[in-house]
Amino acid sequence: MKILSLNVGRPRTVDHPDLPGHVTGIDKQPVEGPLRISAPGPKGVGGSGVAGDAVCNKQHHGGDDQAVYAVAREDLDGWERELDRTLPNGAFGENLTTEGLDVSGALIGERWRIGADVVLEVTCGRIPCLNFQVHLGERGWVKRFTRKGAPGAYLRVVEPGEIRAGDPVEIVHRPDHEVTVALQFRAVMTERALLPRLLAARDALHPEALKEAEKYVAKYGGGERQTGG
């Protein structure tokens, strides 16, 4: 398991009728590194946890619980075959393109050591947005990405440091529950009855996902409405 590519984005203005004048950092390009990885601060204030990487909409992106975004190269390869087009590393706006790691199958709260110093913790899956769709230029992309259910993972920074492309990834902690990134994504996006199951990962969950799960349980209760796996 390793970091195949370390990717950063610079601010650019989108020329698209659905997003006129929109400034985004989603167009991430591979860099050699090393780059500093550190906690950027609370959402709404902090941006990316990767030095030199732009987060232009801090209301919805960035912050401590979405400091780094990872996508498996294997998932990009699958989309290449499905879309019949090339998807280079960074194409999904990810900071880390991994190899040999089941990113969407990772457990919420799972911790990865990258290189010698950095430790990251999985918090949630990526929620697709119009900016993502415009960036890829695929009609109906948000719905298609959601149906696939392999969103990649956001991570918070537990131990800061420097990383570079080629660094090994070691899973150093796997929590004692079965809440994967893919399950969390399904619960939030398409199968609300799964929300009570997210509470097993309570403290490690992204705070917004935790709030949704708690609201659902307060309104509907728990186990009797749980379905799926």
Disulfide bonds with the S-S distance in Angstrom:
none
